[in-house]
Amino acid sequence: MRTCLECSEKIVGREDKKFCSDSCRNAFNNKINKDSTNFMRNVNNKLRKNYRILSELNTEGKSKATRDKMVNKGFDFEFFTNILQTKTGNTYYFLYDQGYRSLDNDYYMLVKKEI
């Protein structure tokens, strides 16, 4: 006799069925896929917030913004997904496809990487 992986109720139907209902399947998968720790959840939230800020400030694919403007919106410069070093020596910090690099006078060049 097969039982549901989520609620342990008897399963009726196809022999490869693992859950008694869609709600049990969803509940089981949500438990598995959720961030397992507060640390991971907090980092992911900061990355999402930084990405939203860059997307909002960089609607054209390439623009400039001041450090103050970014910080006032809640941007945290310590959280990014990767670094790109160009052949010319410029360092870009990316959040997925949205990136930035430091310019003079507390300005930042905002770019969007074409995927």
C-alpha positions in Angstrom: 0.0 0.0 0.0 1.4 3.4 -1.0 1.0 6.5 1.2 1.3 10.2 0.5 4.8 11.6 1.1 3.2 14.7 2.8 0.2 13.5 4.9 0.7 9.7 4.9 -2.8 9.1 3.6 -3.5 6.2 1.3 -2.9 6.9 -2.4 -5.5 5.9 -5.0 -4.7 6.1 -8.7 -1.6 5.6 -10.9 1.1 3.4 -9.5 3.8 6.1 -9.8 1.7 8.7 -7.9 3.5 10.0 -4.8 0.9 12.4 -3.3 -2.8 12.0 -2.6 -3.6 15.5 -3.9 -2.2 18.6 -5.5 -2.2 20.5 -2.2 -0.1 17.8 -0.6 2.3 17.8 -3.6 2.6 21.6 -3.4 3.1 21.6 0.4 5.8 18.9 0.2 7.7 20.8 -2.6 7.4 24.1 -0.9 9.0 22.6 2.3 11.9 21.2 0.2 12.5 24.3 -1.9 12.2 27.0 0.8 15.3 28.8 2.0 16.5 26.6 4.9 18.0 29.3 7.0 17.3 32.9 7.9 20.8 33.8 6.5 20.0 32.5 3.1 16.6 34.2 3.1 18.1 37.5 4.1 20.9 37.4 1.5 18.4 36.5 -1.2 16.1 39.4 -0.1 19.0 41.8 -0.3 20.0 40.5 -3.8 16.4 40.9 -5.0 16.2 44.5 -3.5 19.5 45.5 -5.2 18.3 44.1 -8.5 15.0 46.0 -8.3 16.8 49.2 -7.6 19.3 48.8 -10.5 16.4 47.9 -12.8 14.4 51.0 -11.7 17.4 53.3 -12.2 18.6 51.7 -15.4 15.6 51.6 -17.7 17.6 52.4 -20.9 20.2 49.6 -20.5 23.0 52.1 -19.7 22.8 55.1 -17.4 24.4 56.9 -14.5 23.4 57.3 -10.9 25.0 58.8 -7.8 26.0 56.7 -4.8 23.6 58.8 -2.6 20.6 58.1 -4.9 21.3 54.4 -4.8 21.9 54.2 -1.0 18.7 56.3 -0.4 16.7 53.7 -2.3 18.2 51.0 0.0 21.0 49.7 -2.3 23.6 47.6 -0.4 27.0 47.6 -2.1 28.1 44.5 -0.3 25.6 42.2 -2.1 26.1 41.2 -5.7 26.2 38.0 -7.7 29.4 38.3 -9.7 32.3 40.5 -10.7 33.4 41.2 -14.3 36.9 42.5 -14.9 37.2 44.0 -18.4 40.3 44.0 -20.6 40.6 47.8 -20.0 40.8 47.2 -16.2 37.3 48.3 -15.3 35.5 46.3 -12.6 31.8 45.7 -12.9 29.7 44.3 -10.1 26.6 42.4 -11.3 23.3 41.3 -9.9 22.4 38.8 -12.5 22.1 40.9 -15.7 22.1 44.3 -14.1 25.6 45.7 -13.3 27.4 48.8 -12.1 30.9 50.2 -11.9 32.3 53.1 -10.0 33.1 56.4 -11.8 34.6 59.6 -10.4 32.8 61.9 -7.9 30.6 59.1 -6.4 28.9 58.4 -9.7 28.2 54.9 -10.9 27.7 53.6 -14.5 24.7 51.3 -14.6 24.6 48.7 -17.4 22.4 45.8 -18.4 24.2 42.7 -19.8 22.5 41.2 -22.9 22.0 37.5 -22.4 
